[in-house]
């Protein structure tokens, strides 16, 4: 799982604010609870098939 680093901390290496950390959720649960890490939002891909252009019939 990917996490955004909010505050500097030392894990398996030195992480600075703004870095991305990949870790197992049970290994970093205490860092998420204290606000050092936040879960990175999953990117939802665009599905062009669901969108109908305004110049096309619906």
N, C-alpha and C positions, 0 to 999 in steps of 0.2 A: 504494500500500500504506500502511496506517496503522501508526504506531509510538507506543508510550508513551515519554514523555521521563522518564528516570531522574535526570539531572543537568542543570543549567542549561547551555545553550550558545547560540551565535549562529549561525544558519543564514541562511535568507532573511529571518528576523526573529529577535528574542530569544525563546527558548523557556525556560520555567521547568519545574522538576520537577513532574510530574503532568499536563502538557499532552499533547495528541495532535498528532502531526506526520504529515502526508501527504506522501510523497516516493517517488521511484523507488528501488527496492532498490540499484541500482548507484551511485546518488548518495550514499547514506548507509551503505554497507557498512562503512566505517571506523568510523563511530559505533556500529554494532551490535557490531562486533568489540571495541571498547573498553568496551562496557557503558553507553554514554550513552543508547542507544535499545534497546528491545526490541520485537519484533513484537507487535502487538495481536492477541489471540486472536479468531478468527472466532466469531460468535454462531451457534449451531446452532438453527434454529427448531424449535419443538415440533410434532410431527406427531400430532395427536389420533387419527388413524385407526389408529395402531399400538398405542395404549393401550386396554386393555379394562377398563372399570370393574369393581370387585370384586363388584358386585351383578348383573352380567350373565353369561350362560353363555359359556364359551369355545369 
